[in-house]
Amino acid sequence: MEKITQLVARIFIGHIFLLAGLNKIGAYEGTQGYMDAMGVPGSLLPAVILLEILGGLAIITGWKARLTSYALAGFTLVAGIIFHSNLADQTQMIMFMKNIAITGGLLLIAVHGSGAYSLDNRNHA
């Protein structure tokens, strides 16, 4: 059961980034405008999309999961601080806490590895 749980956990965490990146492609101009409005150069959007899509796929497949988890954890924490730090607004507080929780899950992957059924451990499944 532990091996399946590790895979499911990676899928749950990785899909958040994969879908977020894909959704940003579909709402490119709006996302770019939001970034600019929050003081983040919208010109960084292609890098954000690439990080989210490739990072999400790497977590799901368990490829370079430790390194990817550290990168996504840092990104998620910084994004939470920049975009959701208005804690007086209940919705923003919930979004910020979501980012904190995701960062925690990513740090667990970074410390413990991708587990079974992963490209990192394909010889040990």
TIMI-2910 file (N, C-alpha, C, CB; in pm, 1 decimal, decimal comma, always signed):
<rs>
+----------+----------+----------+----------+----------+----------+----------+----------+----------+----------+----------+----------+------+
!      n_x !      n_y !      n_z !     ca_x !     ca_y !     ca_z !      c_x !      c_y !      c_z !     cb_x !     cb_y !     cb_z ! resn !
+----------+----------+----------+----------+----------+----------+----------+----------+----------+----------+----------+----------+------+
!    +81,6 !   -119,5 !     +0,0 !     +0,0 !     +0,0 !     +0,0 !    +86,7 !   +127,0 !     +0,0 !    -93,2 !     -0,8 !   +120,7 !  Met !
!   +203,1 !   +120,8 !    +62,8 !   +291,4 !   +237,4 !    +70,7 !   +336,0 !   +282,9 !    -68,6 !   +414,2 !   +205,3 !   +157,2 !  Glu !
!   +367,8 !   +187,5 !   -154,9 !   +415,4 !   +222,3 !   -289,4 !   +307,0 !   +293,0 !   -369,9 !   +461,9 !    +96,6 !   -363,8 !  Lys !
!   +185,5 !   +242,9 !   -361,1 !    +73,9 !   +305,2 !   -432,6 !    +46,5 !   +444,6 !   -375,4 !    -53,6 !   +216,7 !   -423,5 !  Ile !
!    +54,7 !   +458,1 !   -244,0 !    +31,3 !   +587,8 !   -180,5 !   +134,0 !   +690,4 !   -225,8 !    +34,7 !   +574,2 !    -28,4 !  Thr !
!   +259,8 !   +650,1 !   -240,3 !   +363,0 !   +742,0 !   -288,6 !   +331,0 !   +789,7 !   -430,0 !   +501,3 !   +674,3 !   -285,5 !  Gln !
!   +289,0 !   +699,7 !   -515,1 !   +251,9 !   +735,5 !   -651,8 !   +132,3 !   +830,0 !   -653,1 !   +220,4 !   +609,8 !   -733,3 !  Leu !
!    +28,6 !   +796,5 !   -577,8 !    -91,8 !   +879,9 !   -573,1 !    -56,8 !  +1019,4 !   -520,2 !   -201,1 !   +813,6 !   -484,1 !  Val !
!    +26,6 !  +1026,4 !   -418,0 !    +67,2 !  +1156,3 !   -362,3 !   +138,8 !  +1241,1 !   -467,5 !   +158,7 !  +1136,2 !   -239,6 !  Ala !
!   +228,4 !  +1179,3 !   -543,1 !   +298,1 !  +1252,6 !   -649,5 !   +200,2 !  +1300,5 !   -756,2 !   +406,4 !  +1164,3 !   -713,6 !  Arg !
!   +104,7 !  +1216,4 !   -792,1 !     +4,9 !  +1255,9 !   -892,0 !    -77,5 !  +1373,7 !   -840,1 !    -87,7 !  +1136,5 !   -927,3 !  Ile !
!   -120,1 !  +1367,4 !   -715,0 !   -201,5 !  +1475,5 !   -657,2 !   -124,9 !  +1607,7 !   -655,4 !   -245,7 !  +1438,7 !   -514,3 !  Phe !
!     +1,1 !  +1604,2 !   -613,6 !    +79,4 !  +1728,0 !   -605,9 !   +120,0 !  +1775,3 !   -745,2 !   +204,6 !  +1707,3 !   -518,4 !  Ile !
!   +166,6 !  +1683,6 !   -828,6 !   +213,3 !  +1721,5 !   -961,5 !   +103,9 !  +1775,9 !  -1051,3 !   +276,8 !  +1604,6 !  -1027,5 !  Gly !
!    -17,8 !  +1719,9 !  -1038,2 !   -125,0 !  +1765,0 !  -1127,9 !   -161,8 !  +1910,6 !  -1103,6 !   -248,5 !  +1677,6 !  -1110,7 !  His !
!   -142,8 !  +1960,2 !   -980,9 !   -172,3 !  +2100,7 !   -950,8 !    -89,7 !  +2191,2 !  -1042,2 !   -143,1 !  +2132,9 !   -801,0 !  Ile !
!    +40,0 !  +2158,8 !  -1053,6 !   +129,9 !  +2240,7 !  -1134,8 !   +104,5 !  +2220,1 !  -1283,8 !   +275,5 !  +2208,4 !  -1101,8 !  Phe !
!    +83,3 !  +2096,7 !  -1324,3 !    +56,5 !  +2068,2 !  -1464,9 !    -66,7 !  +2144,4 !  -1513,7 !    +37,3 !  +1917,5 !  -1485,9 !  Leu !
!   -175,8 !  +2134,9 !  -1439,7 !   -298,2 !  +2203,9 !  -1480,0 !   -284,0 !  +2355,8 !  -1471,2 !   -414,5 !  +2157,9 !  -1393,5 !  Leu !
!   -213,3 !  +2404,1 !  -1369,7 !   -193,5 !  +2549,5 !  -1357,1 !   -116,8 !  +2603,0 !  -1477,8 !   -117,6 !  +2583,7 !  -1225,8 !  Ala !
!    -13,6 !  +2531,9 !  -1519,3 !    +63,8 !  +2574,8 !  -1635,9 !    -18,4 !  +2572,2 !  -1762,8 !   +185,5 !  +2487,5 !  -1653,0 !  Gly !
!    -94,3 !  +2465,5 !  -1782,5 !   -179,6 !  +2455,6 !  -1901,2 !   -287,1 !  +2563,7 !  -1901,4 !   -244,7 !  +2317,2 !  -1908,7 !  Leu !
!   -344,7 !  +2591,7 !  -1785,5 !   -447,5 !  +2695,8 !  -1776,7 !   -389,8 !  +2834,3 !  -1805,6 !   -512,4 !  +2694,3 !  -1638,2 !  Asn !
!   -265,9 !  +2856,8 !  -1768,8 !   -202,6 !  +2986,5 !  -1796,3 !   -184,2 !  +3007,2 !  -1947,0 !    -66,0 !  +2996,2 !  -1724,3 !  Lys !
!   -164,1 !  +2901,3 !  -2020,0 !   -154,1 !  +2913,3 !  -2166,0 !   -287,3 !  +2962,9 !  -2221,4 !   -114,7 !  +2776,6 !  -2231,1 !  Ile !
!   -396,7 !  +2905,5 !  -2172,6 !   -529,7 !  +2943,6 !  -2219,9 !   -574,0 !  +3082,2 !  -2175,8 !   -629,4 !  +2843,8 !  -2173,1 !  Gly !
!   -516,3 !  +3132,1 !  -2068,5 !   -551,8 !  +3265,0 !  -2016,7 !   -426,6 !  +3352,3 !  -2011,6 !   -617,3 !  +3254,4 !  -1875,0 !  Ala !
!   -348,8 !  +3344,9 !  -2118,3 !   -216,3 !  +3406,9 !  -2120,7 !   -221,7 !  +3556,9 !  -2091,4 !   -150,9 !  +3383,5 !  -2255,7 !  Tyr !
!   -302,2 !  +3631,0 !  -2166,7 !   -305,3 !  +3776,7 !  -2151,1 !   -354,1 !  +3817,6 !  -2013,0 !   -394,3 !  +3839,3 !  -2257,5 !  Glu !
!   -457,0 !  +3750,8 !  -1963,7 !   -508,9 !  +3782,4 !  -1830,6 !   -407,4 !  +3753,7 !  -1721,3 !   -635,7 !  +3704,1 !  -1804,0 !  Gly !
!   -338,6 !  +3640,5 !  -1733,2 !   -236,1 !  +3604,8 !  -1634,6 !   -120,7 !  +3703,1 !  -1640,2 !   -184,9 !  +3461,6 !  -1658,3 !  Thr !
!    -80,5 !  +3738,9 !  -1759,8 !    +29,5 !  +3833,7 !  -1776,4 !     -8,2 !  +3969,7 !  -1715,6 !    +65,7 !  +3849,3 !  -1926,8 !  Gln !
!   -129,9 !  +4012,8 !  -1737,2 !   -177,4 !  +4138,6 !  -1679,2 !   -182,0 !  +4133,7 !  -1527,9 !   -314,5 !  +4172,4 !  -1732,8 !  Gly !
!   -225,5 !  +4020,0 !  -1472,9 !   -230,4 !  +4003,7 !  -1326,8 !    -89,8 !  +4009,1 !  -1268,4 !   -299,1 !  +3870,2 !  -1288,6 !  Tyr !
!     +2,4 !  +3942,0 !  -1333,5 !   +141,1 !  +3945,2 !  -1286,9 !   +193,7 !  +4088,0 !  -1286,2 !   +230,1 !  +3856,1 !  -1375,3 !  Met !
!   +173,0 !  +4159,8 !  -1395,3 !   +217,8 !  +4299,7 !  -1404,4 !   +154,8 !  +4383,7 !  -1293,0 !   +182,0 !  +4359,5 !  -1543,1 !  Asp !
!    +25,7 !  +4363,9 !  -1268,9 !    -45,3 !  +4440,2 !  -1166,0 !     +9,4 !  +4413,0 !  -1026,2 !   -193,6 !  +4407,5 !  -1170,1 !  Ala !
!    +64,2 !  +4294,2 !  -1006,5 !   +119,5 !  +4257,1 !   -875,2 !   +268,1 !  +4289,1 !   -864,4 !    +97,4 !  +4108,5 !   -849,0 !  Met !
!   +323,1 !  +4353,6 !   -966,9 !   +462,8 !  +4395,1 !   -962,7 !   +561,4 !  +4291,0 !  -1012,4 !   +498,3 !  +4432,0 !   -824,9 !  Gly !
!   +510,3 !  +4186,1 !  -1073,8 !   +596,1 !  +4081,5 !  -1130,5 !   +594,2 !  +4098,1 !  -1282,4 !   +547,8 !  +3936,5 !  -1087,8 !  Val !
!   +708,6 !  +4108,5 !  -1346,6 !   +709,4 !  +4127,5 !  -1492,1 !   +635,4 !  +4015,0 !  -1564,9 !   +853,4 !  +4135,9 !  -1542,9 !  Pro !
!   +536,3 !  +4053,3 !  -1643,1 !   +461,1 !  +3955,5 !  -1721,2 !   +547,9 !  +3880,9 !  -1820,6 !   +348,8 !  +4023,2 !  -1794,0 !  Gly !
!   +663,7 !  +3936,6 !  -1851,4 !   +756,1 !  +3869,4 !  -1943,4 !   +810,2 !  +3739,1 !  -1884,2 !   +872,4 !  +3962,5 !  -1978,9 !  Ser !
!   +791,2 !  +3717,7 !  -1752,9 !   +834,7 !  +3592,9 !  -1688,7 !   +734,2 !  +3479,0 !  -1708,0 !   +857,1 !  +3616,3 !  -1539,9 !  Leu !
!   +618,9 !  +3510,5 !  -1763,4 !   +513,6 !  +3409,4 !  -1776,2 !   +557,0 !  +3284,5 !  -1852,5 !   +394,7 !  +3469,6 !  -1844,5 !  Leu !
!   +629,2 !  +3294,8 !  -1964,6 !   +671,7 !  +3170,4 !  -2030,9 !   +756,5 !  +3080,6 !  -1939,8 !   +750,8 !  +3203,7 !  -2156,9 !  Pro !
!   +842,2 !  +3140,4 !  -1858,9 !   +924,1 !  +3060,5 !  -1766,9 !   +837,5 !  +2995,3 !  -1659,0 !  +1032,6 !  +3148,3 !  -1701,6 !  Ala !
!   +737,6 !  +3068,5 !  -1612,4 !   +645,4 !  +3013,6 !  -1512,5 !   +569,3 !  +2895,1 !  -1571,1 !   +546,5 !  +3122,2 !  -1463,3 !  Val !
!   +517,6 !  +2912,0 !  -1691,4 !   +443,5 !  +2803,6 !  -1757,7 !   +533,3 !  +2681,2 !  -1775,9 !   +388,6 !  +2850,6 !  -1895,0 !  Ile !
!   +654,1 !  +2703,7 !  -1821,3 !   +748,0 !  +2592,8 !  -1841,1 !   +778,2 !  +2521,5 !  -1709,3 !   +878,4 !  +2643,9 !  -1904,1 !  Leu !
!   +804,2 !  +2598,5 !  -1603,9 !   +832,1 !  +2539,1 !  -1472,6 !   +714,3 !  +2457,4 !  -1423,5 !   +866,1 !  +2647,8 !  -1370,5 !  Leu !
!   +594,7 !  +2512,8 !  -1436,2 !   +478,0 !  +2442,1 !  -1385,7 !   +448,8 !  +2314,7 !  -1465,3 !   +357,3 !  +2533,6 !  -1388,7 !  Glu !
!   +453,2 !  +2321,6 !  -1595,9 !   +422,0 !  +2203,0 !  -1677,3 !   +530,1 !  +2096,5 !  -1663,1 !   +406,1 !  +2241,8 !  -1825,3 !  Ile !
!   +655,2 !  +2134,9 !  -1685,0 !   +763,4 !  +2036,2 !  -1675,6 !   +783,3 !  +1988,4 !  -1532,6 !   +893,7 !  +2095,2 !  -1728,9 !  Leu !
!   +771,0 !  +2079,8 !  -1437,0 !   +784,1 !  +2040,5 !  -1296,5 !   +673,4 !  +1946,7 !  -1254,0 !   +784,3 !  +2162,7 !  -1207,2 !  Gly !
!   +550,7 !  +1976,8 !  -1297,3 !   +438,9 !  +1888,0 !  -1264,9 !   +457,5 !  +1749,3 !  -1323,1 !   +309,0 !  +1946,9 !  -1315,1 !  Gly !
!   +500,9 !  +1743,3 !  -1448,7 !   +526,1 !  +1613,0 !  -1511,6 !   +640,5 !  +1538,7 !  -1443,0 !   +557,9 !  +1631,2 !  -1660,3 !  Leu !
!   +744,1 !  +1611,3 !  -1402,5 !   +857,4 !  +1547,9 !  -1334,0 !   +814,6 !  +1488,8 !  -1200,1 !   +970,9 !  +1649,4 !  -1312,7 !  Ala !
!   +731,0 !  +1560,4 !  -1126,9 !   +681,9 !  +1508,2 !   -998,5 !   +593,6 !  +1386,2 !  -1021,8 !   +603,3 !  +1617,3 !   -921,2 !  Ile !
!   +502,9 !  +1394,5 !  -1116,8 !   +411,6 !  +1282,9 !  -1144,2 !   +489,4 !  +1157,0 !  -1182,6 !   +312,8 !  +1320,3 !  -1256,7 !  Ile !
!   +587,6 !  +1172,2 !  -1269,3 !   +663,2 !  +1054,7 !  -1315,3 !   +774,6 !  +1015,2 !  -1219,2 !   +722,2 !  +1081,6 !  -1452,3 !  Thr !
!   +805,8 !  +1104,0 !  -1125,8 !   +913,4 !  +1074,6 !  -1031,3 !  +1050,7 !  +1087,5 !  -1093,6 !   +896,6 !   +936,2 !   -975,3 !  Gly !
!  +1066,5 !  +1178,7 !  -1185,5 !  +1195,8 !  +1201,3 !  -1251,2 !  +1261,0 !  +1324,5 !  -1190,5 !  +1178,8 !  +1218,2 !  -1405,7 !  Trp !
!  +1381,4 !  +1307,6 !  -1137,1 !  +1452,4 !  +1418,6 !  -1070,5 !  +1361,6 !  +1483,6 !   -966,4 !  +1499,7 !  +1524,7 !  -1174,6 !  Lys !
!  +1291,6 !  +1400,9 !   -892,9 !  +1186,8 !  +1448,8 !   -802,3 !  +1241,4 !  +1533,8 !   -687,6 !  +1110,6 !  +1331,2 !   -745,6 !  Ala !
!  +1355,7 !  +1499,0 !   -634,9 !  +1408,9 !  +1578,7 !   -523,0 !  +1441,1 !  +1720,6 !   -567,6 !  +1535,1 !  +1512,4 !   -464,4 !  Arg !
!  +1517,2 !  +1733,5 !   -673,6 !  +1555,4 !  +1864,9 !   -724,5 !  +1432,1 !  +1944,5 !   -768,7 !  +1653,8 !  +1850,0 !   -841,6 !  Leu !
!  +1342,5 !  +1879,6 !   -840,4 !  +1220,6 !  +1945,8 !   -887,1 !  +1135,3 !  +1990,5 !   -770,1 !  +1140,2 !  +1853,0 !   -978,1 !  Thr !
!  +1127,8 !  +1908,8 !   -665,8 !  +1047,5 !  +1945,0 !   -548,8 !  +1102,4 !  +2068,4 !   -479,2 !  +1041,7 !  +1828,9 !   -450,8 !  Ser !
!  +1233,8 !  +2076,4 !   -466,7 !  +1292,6 !  +2196,8 !   -406,8 !  +1260,6 !  +2319,8 !   -491,8 !  +1445,9 !  +2180,6 !   -391,5 !  Tyr !
!  +1274,0 !  +2307,8 !   -622,8 !  +1246,6 !  +2420,9 !   -712,3 !  +1100,3 !  +2464,3 !   -702,8 !  +1281,3 !  +2383,9 !   -857,8 !  Ala !
!  +1008,9 !  +2367,4 !   -708,7 !   +867,1 !  +2400,8 !   -701,8 !   +827,2 !  +2451,3 !   -563,1 !   +783,2 !  +2279,5 !   -738,8 !  Leu !
!   +891,5 !  +2399,8 !   -458,1 !   +862,4 !  +2448,3 !   -322,8 !   +899,7 !  +2595,8 !   -309,7 !   +938,3 !  +2364,4 !   -217,3 !  Ala !
!  +1017,3 !  +2631,7 !   -358,6 !  +1058,9 !  +2771,7 !   -354,7 !   +965,4 !  +2859,7 !   -436,3 !  +1201,6 !  +2785,9 !   -406,1 !  Gly !
!   +932,8 !  +2815,0 !   -555,9 !   +841,1 !  +2888,4 !   -643,6 !   +705,5 !  +2907,2 !   -575,4 !   +823,6 !  +2814,2 !   -778,4 !  Phe !
!   +652,9 !  +2801,4 !   -516,1 !   +520,6 !  +2805,5 !   -453,9 !   +518,5 !  +2899,1 !   -333,7 !   +477,6 !  +2665,2 !   -411,4 !  Thr !
!   +623,5 !  +2894,7 !   -254,9 !   +631,3 !  +2982,3 !   -137,9 !   +640,2 !  +3128,8 !   -181,1 !   +752,8 !  +2944,7 !    -50,3 !  Leu !
!   +726,3 !  +3157,9 !   -276,5 !   +741,0 !  +3295,6 !   -325,1 !   +610,5 !  +3343,7 !   -389,3 !   +857,7 !  +3305,3 !   -426,9 !  Val !
!   +547,0 !  +3259,0 !   -469,5 !   +420,2 !  +3296,7 !   -532,8 !   +313,7 !  +3325,7 !   -427,4 !   +371,9 !  +3185,2 !   -627,8 !  Ala !
!   +310,0 !  +3245,8 !   -322,5 !   +213,6 !  +3269,5 !   -215,1 !   +236,3 !  +3403,6 !   -147,8 !   +221,3 !  +3158,4 !   -112,0 !  Gly !
!   +361,9 !  +3435,4 !   -123,1 !   +394,4 !  +3563,4 !    -58,9 !   +358,6 !  +3680,5 !   -149,9 !   +543,9 !  +3568,9 !    -22,0 !  Ile !
!   +391,9 !  +3669,5 !   -277,1 !   +366,4 !  +3780,0 !   -370,9 !   +217,8 !  +3796,9 !   -401,1 !   +442,6 !  +3756,9 !   -501,0 !  Ile !
!   +149,9 !  +3688,5 !   -429,7 !    +13,5 !  +3697,9 !   -482,2 !    -96,3 !  +3678,8 !   -377,7 !     -4,3 !  +3596,9 !   -589,6 !  Phe !
!    -63,4 !  +3623,9 !   -260,3 !   -168,7 !  +3591,5 !   -163,2 !   -135,1 !  +3638,4 !    -21,8 !   -193,3 !  +3442,0 !   -162,2 !  His !
!    -58,5 !  +3744,5 !     -7,8 !    -14,7 !  +3785,6 !   +125,5 !   -110,6 !  +3880,8 !   +195,9 !   +119,2 !  +3849,9 !   +115,8 !  Ser !
!   -223,5 !  +3913,8 !   +132,4 !   -323,7 !  +3998,4 !   +197,7 !   -407,7 !  +3909,9 !   +290,4 !   -414,7 !  +4072,1 !    +91,6 !  Asn !
!   -355,2 !  +3881,6 !   +408,9 !   -420,0 !  +3786,1 !   +498,9 !   -545,0 !  +3842,3 !   +565,7 !   -322,7 !  +3741,8 !   +604,6 !  Leu !
!   -572,5 !  +3971,6 !   +547,7 !   -696,7 !  +4029,5 !   +598,5 !   -815,9 !  +3983,0 !   +514,4 !   -688,3 !  +4183,6 !   +598,9 !  Ala !
!   -788,9 !  +3942,2 !   +390,6 !   -891,2 !  +3889,9 !   +300,4 !   -895,5 !  +3737,6 !   +319,1 !   -861,2 !  +3929,1 !   +149,6 !  Asp !
!  -1009,8 !  +3685,2 !   +362,1 !  -1018,9 !  +3542,9 !   +393,9 !   -984,2 !  +3454,0 !   +275,0 !  -1157,8 !  +3510,1 !   +442,8 !  Gln !
!  -1026,5 !  +3491,1 !   +155,7 !   -994,5 !  +3411,6 !    +36,9 !   -843,8 !  +3408,4 !    +14,0 !  -1066,2 !  +3468,2 !    -87,3 !  Thr !
!   -779,0 !  +3522,8 !    +28,0 !   -634,0 !  +3528,3 !     +8,7 !   -560,9 !  +3448,9 !   +117,6 !   -585,8 !  +3674,6 !     +8,4 !  Gln !
!   -613,8 !  +3451,3 !   +240,2 !   -552,7 !  +3372,1 !   +346,5 !   -561,8 !  +3222,8 !   +314,4 !   -620,4 !  +3402,1 !   +481,5 !  Met !
!   -675,7 !  +3179,6 !   +264,6 !   -692,7 !  +3039,2 !   +226,8 !   -596,5 !  +3003,2 !   +114,0 !   -838,7 !  +3011,4 !   +183,9 !  Ile !
!   -584,1 !  +3090,6 !    +15,1 !   -491,5 !  +3065,0 !    -95,2 !   -346,7 !  +3059,7 !    -44,9 !   -506,3 !  +3173,6 !   -203,9 !  Met !
!   -312,1 !  +3148,8 !    +46,3 !   -177,3 !  +3149,1 !   +102,8 !   -151,0 !  +3018,7 !   +178,6 !   -158,0 !  +3270,5 !   +196,5 !  Phe !
!   -246,3 !  +2976,9 !   +260,4 !   -229,9 !  +2852,8 !   +337,0 !   -222,8 !  +2731,1 !   +244,2 !   -346,0 !  +2836,1 !   +437,3 !  Met !
!   -295,3 !  +2735,1 !   +131,7 !   -285,7 !  +2628,6 !    +31,5 !   -142,9 !  +2619,8 !    -21,1 !   -385,0 !  +2653,5 !    -85,1 !  Lys !
!    -84,6 !  +2735,9 !    -49,8 !    +53,2 !  +2737,3 !    -98,4 !   +149,4 !  +2682,4 !     +7,5 !    +94,2 !  +2880,1 !   -138,4 !  Asn !
!   +126,1 !  +2715,4 !   +133,1 !   +210,2 !  +2663,5 !   +241,7 !   +198,1 !  +2510,8 !   +249,0 !   +170,0 !  +2727,7 !   +377,9 !  Ile !
!    +75,4 !  +2459,4 !   +238,1 !    +53,4 !  +2314,5 !   +244,4 !   +120,5 !  +2243,0 !   +126,9 !    -97,2 !  +2283,4 !   +245,7 !  Ala !
!   +107,6 !  +2298,9 !     +7,7 !   +172,0 !  +2239,0 !   -109,6 !   +323,3 !  +2240,2 !    -93,1 !   +131,6 !  +2313,9 !   -238,4 !  Ile !
!   +377,0 !  +2351,1 !    -41,7 !   +520,9 !  +2359,4 !    -16,5 !   +563,5 !  +2249,2 !    +79,4 !   +558,8 !  +2497,9 !    +40,4 !  Thr !
!   +484,6 !  +2224,6 !   +182,8 !   +516,1 !  +2117,1 !   +277,2 !   +519,1 !  +1980,7 !   +210,7 !   +415,7 !  +2116,0 !   +389,8 !  Gly !
!   +421,5 !  +1953,1 !   +125,9 !   +419,7 !  +1825,8 !    +53,4 !   +539,7 !  +1810,3 !    -38,0 !   +292,5 !  +1813,5 !    -27,4 !  Gly !
!   +575,9 !  +1919,0 !   -104,3 !   +693,2 !  +1915,2 !   -192,6 !   +821,4 !  +1891,8 !   -112,7 !   +704,2 !  +2046,4 !   -272,7 !  Leu !
!   +831,6 !  +1953,3 !     +3,4 !   +950,8 !  +1932,3 !    +85,8 !   +960,9 !  +1787,7 !   +134,2 !   +949,6 !  +2027,2 !   +205,5 !  Leu !
!   +847,8 !  +1723,9 !   +158,7 !   +850,7 !  +1580,8 !   +194,6 !   +905,9 !  +1497,5 !    +79,6 !   +709,3 !  +1531,0 !   +232,5 !  Leu !
!   +864,6 !  +1529,2 !    -42,7 !   +920,2 !  +1458,0 !   -158,4 !  +1069,2 !  +1486,9 !   -170,8 !   +846,5 !  +1498,3 !   -288,6 !  Ile !
!  +1107,8 !  +1612,7 !   -149,7 !  +1249,5 !  +1649,4 !   -160,4 !  +1334,6 !  +1572,6 !    -60,1 !  +1267,3 !  +1799,9 !   -139,2 !  Ala !
!  +1284,1 !  +1553,2 !    +58,8 !  +1360,6 !  +1484,7 !   +163,1 !  +1356,7 !  +1332,6 !   +147,0 !  +1307,3 !  +1523,2 !   +300,5 !  Val !
!  +1239,9 !  +1278,2 !   +116,6 !  +1223,1 !  +1132,4 !   +113,4 !  +1235,1 !  +1071,6 !    -25,6 !  +1090,1 !  +1096,3 !   +170,6 !  His !
!  +1239,3 !  +1153,7 !   -129,9 !  +1248,8 !  +1102,0 !   -265,1 !  +1112,7 !  +1069,3 !   -322,6 !  +1336,2 !   +979,9 !   -267,9 !  Gly !
!  +1114,7 !  +1023,0 !   -444,6 !   +990,2 !  +1000,3 !   -517,4 !   +920,3 !   +870,1 !   -482,4 !  +1017,2 !  +1002,8 !   -662,8 !  Ser !
!   +991,0 !   +778,9 !   -419,6 !   +929,2 !   +652,4 !   -381,8 !   +922,4 !   +554,6 !   -497,9 !   +790,6 !   +676,7 !   -327,7 !  Gly !
!   +843,8 !   +453,0 !   -477,3 !   +829,8 !   +346,5 !   -576,8 !   +751,7 !   +395,9 !   -698,0 !   +760,3 !   +223,9 !   -515,3 !  Ala !
!   +754,3 !   +317,4 !   -800,7 !   +682,7 !   +347,8 !   -925,2 !   +721,5 !   +485,5 !   -978,3 !   +530,6 !   +341,0 !   -902,7 !  Tyr !
!   +849,3 !   +512,1 !   -978,8 !   +898,7 !   +640,6 !  -1028,3 !  +1019,4 !   +617,1 !  -1117,0 !   +934,7 !   +735,5 !   -911,4 !  Ser !
!  +1046,0 !   +713,2 !  -1203,6 !  +1162,8 !   +703,1 !  -1289,9 !  +1292,3 !   +709,0 !  -1209,4 !  +1160,8 !   +814,1 !  -1394,0 !  Leu !
!  +1290,3 !   +781,8 !  -1098,6 !  +1408,6 !   +787,9 !  -1012,8 !  +1441,8 !   +652,7 !   -951,7 !  +1387,9 !   +889,9 !   -902,7 !  Asp !
!  +1341,6 !   +569,7 !   -928,2 !  +1359,8 !   +441,1 !   -860,1 !  +1310,1 !   +324,8 !   -943,6 !  +1288,3 !   +441,8 !   -726,6 !  Asn !
!  +1323,6 !   +333,4 !  -1073,9 !  +1267,4 !   +229,8 !  -1160,2 !  +1328,9 !    +92,5 !  -1137,5 !  +1285,1 !   +268,7 !  -1303,5 !  Arg !
!  +1448,4 !    +86,8 !  -1080,4 !  +1510,5 !    -43,1 !  -1052,5 !  +1475,9 !    -95,0 !   -913,6 !  +1661,2 !    -32,9 !  -1066,7 !  Asn !
!  +1400,5 !    -15,4 !   -835,2 !  +1370,5 !    -54,5 !   -698,5 !  +1221,8 !    -68,7 !   -671,6 !  +1428,7 !    +44,8 !   -603,8 !  His !
!  +1140,0 !    -62,2 !   -774,8 !   +994,2 !    -73,7 !   -755,2 !   +961,0 !   -216,6 !   -729,7 !   +914,7 !    -20,8 !   -877,1 !  Ala !
+----------+----------+----------+----------+----------+----------+----------+----------+----------+----------+----------+----------+------+
</rs>
